[in-house]
Amino acid sequence: RVAAGEDAAAAASGAEESIETSPAGVPRRVAPAVVSFPAPAPRLPYRDEDVLFVRGGLSNHHKGNKYYRDEAAERQKEYQDKRTSYKRKQELRDEVIAAVHKRGG
């Protein structure tokens, strides 16, 4: 049940309730969908040690991303070897992340 104040607010905003039928055939009121968009995230300054997870030239030429790619490239051959176990692949992944963190990223 909609309170009188809420009914007036919905009418003022131009939103109208619709009536739908439930699977059992009983009519019921359905409130209109309210669309809201989240506020954009604040843009934080980034440093040369950080790894940027964005698309495009900014991340391609960023020093932190170049370092990350170099660290990953050092381990790529072992990672892609068919004999490398899943556990070892996790260790290689963690080594790359640790190297970036050790550098301050």
DAWO-V416757 format. One record per residue. N is the residue number from 0. RES is the residue in three letters. OMEGA is omega in radians with two decimals (NA if undefined). D_FIRST is the distance of its C-alpha to the first C-alpha in whole Angstrom. Layout:
n=(N:N)
res=(RES:RES)
omega=(OMEGA:OMEGA)
d_first=(D_FIRST:D_FIRST)
This chain:
n=(0:1:2:3:4:5:6:7:8:9:10:11:12:13:14:15:16:17:18:19:20:21:22:23:24:25:26:27:28:29:30:31:32:33:34:35:36:37:38:39:40:41:42:43:44:45:46:47:48:49:50:51:52:53:54:55:56:57:58:59:60:61:62:63:64:65:66:67:68:69:70:71:72:73:74:75:76:77:78:79:80:81:82:83:84:85:86:87:88:89:90:91:92:93:94:95:96:97:98:99:100:101:102:103:104)
res=(ARG:VAL:ALA:ALA:GLY:GLU:ASP:ALA:ALA:ALA:ALA:ALA:SER:GLY:ALA:GLU:GLU:SER:ILE:GLU:THR:SER:PRO:ALA:GLY:VAL:PRO:ARG:ARG:VAL:ALA:PRO:ALA:VAL:VAL:SER:PHE:PRO:ALA:PRO:ALA:PRO:ARG:LEU:PRO:TYR:ARG:ASP:GLU:ASP:VAL:LEU:PHE:VAL:ARG:GLY:GLY:LEU:SER:ASN:HIS:HIS:LYS:GLY:ASN:LYS:TYR:TYR:ARG:ASP:GLU:ALA:ALA:GLU:ARG:GLN:LYS:GLU:TYR:GLN:ASP:LYS:ARG:THR:SER:TYR:LYS:ARG:LYS:GLN:GLU:LEU:ARG:ASP:GLU:VAL:ILE:ALA:ALA:VAL:HIS:LYS:ARG:GLY:GLY)
omega=(-3.11:3.11:-3.09:3.14:3.12:3.12:3.13:3.13:3.13:3.13:-3.14:-3.11:3.13:3.13:3.13:3.06:3.05:3.12:3.11:3.10:3.12:3.10:-3.14:3.12:-3.13:3.11:3.10:3.12:3.13:3.13:3.12:3.11:3.11:-3.13:3.06:-3.13:3.12:3.09:3.12:3.13:3.12:-3.14:-3.09:3.07:3.12:-3.08:3.14:-3.13:-3.07:3.03:-3.09:3.11:3.08:3.12:3.00:-3.01:-3.11:-3.11:-3.13:-3.05:-3.12:-3.07:3.14:3.12:3.08:3.11:3.12:3.14:3.10:3.12:3.14:-3.12:3.12:-3.06:-3.00:-3.08:3.13:-3.12:-3.08:3.10:-3.09:-3.11:-3.11:-3.11:3.10:3.13:-3.14:3.10:3.07:3.12:3.11:3.09:-3.12:3.09:3.12:-3.13:3.13:3.12:3.11:3.13:-3.13:3.13:3.11:-3.11:NA)
d_first=(0:4:7:9:12:10:10:13:14:13:15:18:19:19:16:14:12:14:13:15:16:16:20:20:19:16:14:10:9:11:11:14:17:18:22:23:27:29:31:35:37:39:43:45:49:50:54:57:56:52:52:49:47:47:48:51:54:53:53:56:58:56:59:56:55:59:60:57:58:62:61:59:62:64:62:61:64:64:60:61:63:63:64:62:59:56:56:59:57:54:57:58:54:54:58:57:54:56:58:56:55:58:59:56:53)
